[in-house]
Amino acid sequence: MYADNSENLKFNNLTANVNVRHQFDSLGKQLSADIDYVTYSTYSDQIFLNDVKLPDATVVYQDKQNGKLPSQIDIAALKVDYENPLNNSAKLDLGFKSSYTKTDNEAIYTITQNDVTQDNYNLSNHFKYNEMINSLYGNFTKSYSKIDIQAGLRFESTILNGYQLGNLLKPSSTFNRTYHNLFPTLYLSYKLDSLSNNVLKLS
């Protein structure tokens, strides 16, 4: 058996970010925002040459597989954070984040036998996927002489859908999911001595 495999791969990616921050006063009250965009693009051109020969070099089987695999992934995200120091060693943080991902992957294969080229539907496929995640959070911290408290709540919503395109041999299929989650957090710490050498923590 003789196998001669070659591949030509092209890869491009781009990342962009914009950051804005505004400070309202000297006490630390501020608003910040980030916008991110990332794109990945790949293209693979594959050639597989397969020969089966007897010991006397007689060819008993021969084929050529060609594969073209384009892939595109785009990611966009927006994040906004607000920090507000309060009186008596307390602080309130609020934030929002949204991200969107779009993926398009395709595999196109052909097989050539006896100078006849046909589509190889067993290896070929085309898959598309989209995902949207939105989240909100709030966080409160407060310090006393011996006690530190931090309490937060985060809400997250996810919407995703996938589409597997079909061909002459394989049927198409889709899936969709939507779910929402709440993530509460609570941290407590108590200083057992004035130098904070011994601290009791609960989370």
Secondary structure by P-SEA (a helix, b strand, c coil): cbbbbbbbbbbbbbbbbbbbbbbccccccbbbbbbbbbbbbbbbbbbbbbbbbcccccccccbbbbbbbbbbbbbbbbbbbbbbbbccbbbbbbbbbbbbbbbbbbbbbbbbcccbbbbcccccbbbbbbbbbbbcbbbbbbbcccbbbbbbbbbbbbbbcccccccccbbbbbbbbbbbbbbbbbbbbbbccccccbbbbcc
